[in-house]
Amino acid sequence: MNPFSILMFCFSGALFLYAVLLYITKDYKLIPRGYVSKTDDKQAYTKQVAEIVALVAVAPAHCGYIALFSMGWSVVVLIIEMVLAIWVGIKIMQ
């Protein structure tokens, strides 16, 4: 295993853990105050943010897996998946 894939797996795991904590507890205090204060239903907003964070966490996990075989393709996959995750995240928040 190369250090890049280990780093990507750790980063992805941390994001998944944060998403699970948000989703289970629905504690809006885990999100920066400026974003939550603009909404009325704070628990529903927290659930949406948890779904998006979990979706974003998939990109570094795939990148870490592909980095085991090809470092060049892993960066391409990371960029493409992050763009897709942002696009889907925008759709979830609407």
C-alpha positions as CSV (number, residue, x, y, z in Angstrom):
1,M,0.0,0.0,0.0
2,N,1.3,3.4,-0.8
3,P,0.9,6.4,1.6
4,F,-1.5,8.2,-0.7
5,S,-4.1,5.4,-0.6
6,I,-3.8,5.1,3.1
7,L,-4.4,8.8,3.5
8,M,-7.4,8.7,1.2
9,F,-8.9,5.7,3.2
10,C,-8.4,7.6,6.5
11,F,-9.9,10.8,5.1
12,S,-12.8,8.9,3.7
13,G,-13.3,7.1,7.0
14,A,-13.3,10.4,8.9
15,L,-15.9,11.9,6.6
16,F,-18.1,8.8,6.9
17,L,-17.8,8.9,10.7
18,Y,-18.9,12.6,10.7
19,A,-21.8,11.8,8.4
20,V,-23.0,9.0,10.6
21,L,-22.7,11.2,13.7
22,L,-24.8,13.9,12.0
23,Y,-27.4,11.5,10.7
24,I,-27.9,9.6,14.0
25,T,-27.8,12.5,16.4
26,K,-29.3,15.1,14.1
27,D,-27.4,17.6,16.3
28,Y,-27.2,20.8,14.3
29,K,-24.5,22.1,16.6
30,L,-22.0,19.9,14.8
31,I,-22.5,22.1,11.7
32,P,-21.0,25.6,11.6
33,R,-23.5,28.1,13.0
34,G,-23.7,30.4,10.1
35,Y,-25.2,27.8,7.8
36,V,-27.8,26.3,10.2
37,S,-29.1,29.7,11.3
38,K,-30.5,30.4,7.9
39,T,-33.0,27.4,8.1
40,D,-36.1,26.8,10.0
41,D,-36.1,23.0,10.3
42,K,-32.6,22.4,11.7
43,Q,-32.9,18.6,12.0
44,A,-34.0,18.1,8.4
45,Y,-31.1,20.3,7.3
46,T,-28.7,18.3,9.4
47,K,-30.0,15.1,7.8
48,Q,-29.4,16.6,4.3
49,V,-25.9,17.7,5.2
50,A,-25.2,14.2,6.5
51,E,-26.3,12.6,3.3
52,I,-24.1,15.0,1.3
53,V,-21.0,14.4,3.5
54,A,-21.5,10.6,3.1
55,L,-21.7,11.1,-0.7
56,V,-18.6,13.2,-0.7
57,A,-16.8,10.6,1.4
58,V,-17.2,8.0,-1.4
59,A,-14.8,9.9,-3.7
60,P,-11.7,9.6,-1.6
61,A,-12.5,5.9,-0.9
62,H,-12.6,5.1,-4.6
63,C,-9.5,7.2,-5.2
64,G,-7.7,5.3,-2.5
65,Y,-8.7,2.0,-4.0
66,I,-7.6,2.9,-7.5
67,A,-4.4,4.4,-6.1
68,L,-3.4,0.9,-5.2
69,F,-3.1,0.1,-8.9
70,S,-2.6,3.4,-10.7
71,M,-1.7,6.7,-9.2
72,G,-2.5,8.8,-12.3
73,W,-6.0,7.4,-12.7
74,S,-6.7,7.8,-9.0
75,V,-6.4,11.6,-9.3
76,V,-8.7,11.7,-12.3
77,V,-11.3,9.6,-10.5
78,L,-11.1,11.8,-7.5
79,I,-11.7,15.0,-9.5
80,I,-14.6,13.5,-11.5
81,E,-16.3,12.0,-8.4
82,M,-15.9,15.3,-6.5
83,V,-17.6,17.2,-9.3
84,L,-20.4,14.6,-9.4
85,A,-20.8,14.7,-5.6
86,I,-21.0,18.5,-5.6
87,W,-23.6,18.3,-8.4
88,V,-25.7,15.7,-6.6
89,G,-25.3,17.6,-3.4
90,I,-26.7,20.7,-5.0
91,K,-29.7,18.7,-6.2
92,I,-30.3,17.2,-2.7
93,M,-30.3,20.7,-1.0
94,Q,-32.9,22.1,-3.4
